[in-house]
Amino acid sequence: IIEGLQIDNGMEELAKFLNIHGLSQRNLSKITRIYGKEALSKLNENPYRLIEEVDGFGFKTADKIGKSLGISDTDNRRLYALLVSLVSDLCMRDGNSYVRLETLETAFFKELGSLTCDFEAIFNEAILKHQIYREDNRVFPIAQYDAEIGIARFLAEFPYQFIDPYDPKLLLSYLEDIQEHLGITYDETQIQAIEVFFERPFMIMTGGPGTGKTTVVNAMIKLFKLMYPSSSIICAAPTGRAAKRLAEVTGVNATTIHSLLQWDLETNTFGKNDEEPILADLLIVDEFSMVDNWLFYNLLLASKRIKKICIIGDKDQLPSVGPGCVLRDLMQSNEFSLIELKHIYRQESDSDVINLAHAINTGNVNVEEYHHDVKFFACMPEDIRRNILMMVEDALQKGYSIDDIQILSPMYAGVAGIDYLNNALQESFNPPAKDKAEVKSGYMTFREGDKILQLKNQPDDDVYNGDIGVLVEIIDAKHAEDHKTTIICQFGEIIVEYKPENWINITLAYCISVHKSQGSEYPIVIMPITRRHAGMLQRKLIYTGVTRARKALIILGELEAFKRGIQVLELHPRETTLTQKLQQYVNGDYGF
């Protein structure tokens, strides 16, 4: 960790201290950025402060340092940190914005084992220090409570700046010109969506595949440019792939939300905020089902200069990875203009993939009806590996590339899981060779030519969670200037170098989770489903996986598990209070 650093003013001692506890150079830079020269003394005094004050530190890391410093298991500093961490960890695990008090207390004493303490005193201390917030029997991490209140308050008062009124007759005239030029006719709901877009400062548009969301968004943008020629438009999406797709279909530059907000990886803060707002007239956010409470709150904080916001998403897809269910909560509040596109257009109605997706949402699927671009293939779990390898080989022989084919699995473990299938696919389609360098990282082998998935946002490199690329080169440590083995990956036109400490940010991408596939589309999707996935199978997960396929979809495994899965509306409905807060703030009822 000390290597390559210019160490002065006591930093060498801090570096040694962190190195002993297995912390990286990146951890060192984070800590010194917050504490400066006092870092070592502050950590010796209370290592648990890392959890609250330095982003990315959890209880386990802080506790490891605490134990090495001789801090007892019943020390108040440790117990306080444990409680605050549990509130956040339980919310992150379940996707809720709060944890119920009884659940928190049970989890807290389970962690303590045979130890005893005054739970109420520690709980009240966390409230007084504004680390948690209690609302009846609901306990919020303060960040989640602030996010829900902040979203509700912002939208209740939006817009803060007004756009010039539009001329409805001129709008319809322009709309007729666009229809004639494109050779299409918008239906009644689509025209209503366009009119609402111009009438309201904030609107939601939702719809499944093939319902014309892209067509309507294109019309909105074209008309907005015609009605307001000097206006500025920003398009954004939660992932890099979704942003790229949005740019391709709209002709407007699009970016990830994190990039738009100038996210700082080290501090987990944003350069764009209420003091440094985004400057634009119109903001369009696509794939909104993936946006969590915290990200939406920070986006709104930076949007006071924006005059019109349109969010677009598919309400039937999986919710965000982070806590919250923002799209659902906004829709359920009934406080905002909402247009739901339902009609499947003629050119899309021949698509088995789209028809299957809509059938899944009814819970009534007859697998015998699909013969064109959807195939159901029954087999035992033990045969899934062999069958997938045969299917991929067949697709490759027909001219598809490995990049065109994406296997999506609900789970990581098991014979139909992500880890097992990735190893099998790598060995079959990118086997060891004398002219291919490779390197071990834990249980995984990275090899030149591998298909690679980015696991974390790296804004400085312009790569984001969910991006898929290829491993183009491995530079051996003896040939590297810093004497570190370096993995080089290419994501489109972007080249990224990974040193050993960052290998944790990538994994093999032959098979990925349905969650990681959100915001992306692939020509061919192969999705194994078995009864062993029962703990994960639900309608939204299967629907999201199905709708990733652009040309062809193969579902293989135990078809009974597929049928049962689409009957499960939600395994664990997310618990939030955003809907109630929106209703309270929009209607001026703050509970005073």
Secondary structure, 3 states (H helix, E strand, C coil): CCCCCCCCCCHHHHHHHHHHCCCCHHHHHHHHHHHHHHHHHHHHHCCCHHHHHCCCCCHHHHHHHHHHCCCCCCCHHHHHHHHHHHHHHHHHHHCCCCEEHHHHHHHHHHHHCCCCCCHHHHHHHHHHCCCEEEECCEEEEHHHHHHHHHHHHHHHHCCCCCCCCCCHHHHHHHHHHHHHHHCCCCCHHHHHHHHHHHHCCEEEEEECCCCCHHHHHHHHHHHHHHHCCCCCEEEEECCHHHHHHHHHHHCCCEEEHHHHCCEECCCCEECCCCCCCCCCCEEEECCHHHCCHHHHHHHHHCCCCCCEEEEEECCCCCCCCCCCCHHHHHHHHCCCEEEEECCCCHHHHCCHHHHHHHHHHHCCCCHHHCCCCEEEEECCHHHHHHHHHHHHHHHHHCCCCHHHEEEEECCCCCCCCHHHHHHHHHHHHCCCCCCCCEEEECCEEEECCCEEEECCCEHHHCECCCCEEEEEEEECHHHCCCCCCEEEEEECCEEEEECHHHHHHEEECCEEEHHHHCCCCEEEEEEEECHHHCCCCCHHHHHHHHCCEEEEEEEEECHHHHHHHCCCCCCCCCCCCHHHHHHHHHCCCCCC
